[in-house]
């Protein structure tokens, strides 16, 4: 009986120490969404999105963080189409958005953009057009339209800038 009475304060101290360590770790975690980012260095993060395609199909778009390179944002994309798996693809995404356009976006002006998606499998190029609308703090909504061989697939999602 005496053993269990001694164990309770030890367990309580251990729990308090763990909670303190967790709060320190959280306090040191950097904010990945700065309110004002330098467009020349900030990455563009696009949330995954999906849309319906004909005959009860579903297309899902995943975009890697896009890095600014010479007036463009460049990264990878993955398009999964179900149940039409043979239409799925991966590749390189390039969006033509200049530093000046990003500054206007951060000031609250919506902007249209163009770009292309080049597949890894066979090098086919799809035209990408879209519109970005800022809401606040370096984030907002984005619409991607990808023109494929068969159709124009439209994705509505959100974005934010970060490091």
C-alpha positions, 0 to 999 in steps of 0.5 A: 500500500505504501508503494502506490502512495509513493508512485502517485507523486512520481507519476504526477511530476512525470506528467507535468514535465511531459506537458511542459516539454510539449508546450515548449515544442509547440512554442518553438514551431515556426509559423509557416504562413507569414502575413506578408511574404516576399514573392521572390522567395515564398512558396505557394501551397495549394490544397488538394481538391477534387471534382466530378467527371463524366459518368460518375467519375472523380478527379483528384488534383494534388499539387506540391509546394510551388517554388518561384522561378523567374516569374513562374511558380514551378512544382509537381502535380498528380491527377488521379481519375477514378474509376478511369485509372488510365487517365491518371497522370503525374508531371511538372506544373508551371504557372506564369505568375510574376512577382508584380502580380503576386504583390497585387494579389497580396494587396487584394486584387484578384488575378488570372494566370496561365501555365502548363502541365507536362506529363512525366509518362509521355511529355504531353502538355496540357494548358492550365488557366486559372484565377486566384482571389486573395482573402487575407493574410497571404491566403485565398481561393484558386480555380484551376482549369486543366485542358486535357485531350478529352475535356476541360477539368475545373478544380476549386480549392484554396492556397496560402503562401509560406516558407 
